[in-house]
């Protein structure tokens, strides 16, 4: 997006790498004032968990898919953040927040994004197994990674 310190934003070449209007954030919640300003200032496409529940998951994904077509986006980097899931499901993340998405809701979104055939790279972030005594978070992560692999 080209936002931040030059030593990070100018890797490989000077300037913006991703157009801010091509950034989509799905399942956001607990946004602070700085994040809200960034979203507004840079016209990021954000669907909070509240938006998803209000509009319906099918409608949100339809809007995202239509925007991908309208913007002629030919590749997606999917950064999947496990703290989008409800905090009761993933205690092993650094930023657990209540009222997150269910595993089924995440699978629905992931499947629809993968089916566009535009996902060219992906990362899976925010797992911290030191933050829980059990293995529920890692189990859910492995389930989601397995699900993604089967739909690629």
N, C-alpha and C positions, 0 to 999 in steps of 0.2 A: 504494500500500500504506500510505501515511501514515507511512513510516519515514524519518527524516532531519530536516534542518533545516527549520524552519517556513517559511522563505522559498521553499523548493522544494515542500514537501508541502502547503502551503495555497494553491497557485495556483488561481485562479477561485473557490474557496470553501474554508472551513476544514474539515479532516477528511479521512478516508480516501476515496480514489477507487476503489481496487480491493481487494476482500476478499483477504486473504493466502491463504486456502484455495482461491481460484480462480486462483492462480498455478501454472503448470506449466513446469518446466524440463526439457528433453529433451537428453540428450547431454552433461551436465556431467561434468567430470573435473578433477583437480588442485584440489579444493576446499580452501581453507585453514580454519583453526580458526574464524575469525570467520564465514565463510560457512556452515560446518556448524552453528554455534550459531544463526544466523539461520534456517536451514532448519528446525531443530528447534523453536525458540521460536515461529515463526510458522506452523508446519504447512504449509510449501510442498510442493507435489507435484513431487518431483524423481526423474527417471530418469537415472542416470548412464550413460555409455557401457558400463560394466561390466554394469549392470542390463539394458540393451538387448541385449547379447550373451548374457546368461544367460537372460533370459525370451523373447527373440526379438522382433524389431521388430513383427511382426503382433500379438503379445500386448500389447505396450506401447501400441500405437496403439488397440487394442480397449479397454484400460483407460482411456485418456485420453478416448476417445469416449463410453464409458459414464459417466465422471465428468461430462463436459459435460452429458449428458442428465439425470443424477441431480441435479446442482446447478442445473438449469434456466438454464444460461448461454445468453444470447441474442446475445452479441457477443464476438468475440475480437480482441484486438490482438496480432498476431504480430510479435515482435521476433526476427528471425533473425540470429544471431551466427555469422559465418563461421569463427570459431576453434573451433566445434564439429567442424569437419572436421579430419582428421588433418594434423599439421604438415607432412608431406611433400607434401601437396596445396596448402597455402596458406601459403607462406613470407611473403607480404605481409600479415600480420596482426600486431598488437602483442602478442598472447599465444598464440603457437603452442605446442601441447602434443601429444605423441605419443599414439598409440592413439585417435585421434579417429574420427569417422564417415567413411564413404566418401560420394562424391557420390551414388551410387545409394541409400544408406540415407537421406540427407537428402531426396532427391527423393521417396522413399516416404512419409516423414513429412509433408513439405509437401503432397503430393497428398492425403493423408488428412485433413489439417487443412482444406485449401481445400474439399474435397468436403463438409465439414459445412455449408457455406454460411454459417458464422458469422464468418469472417474479415472484419472491417469496416475494419481499418486495419493497417498493417504498416510496419516499418522493417527495413533491411538494414544491419548494422553490422560494424565492426572491420576494414574494408579499409584498408590503408595501403600504397600502391604504392611508397612511398619505401623500403620494407624489402626489396625484391627487385629484382634486376637485370632479370629477364625479365618475362613477362606471364602466368604460369600462374595466379596468384591472380585477376587481373582476368578472365581467360578463364573460369575456373570461376564467378565471380560473375555474369558476363553469361549464362552457360549456365543458372544457377539462376534468375535473374530472368526469362529467356525462358521457362523451364519453368513458373514461377509464373504468368506472364502467360497462357500457353496453357491453364491450368487454372482461371483465375478465372471 
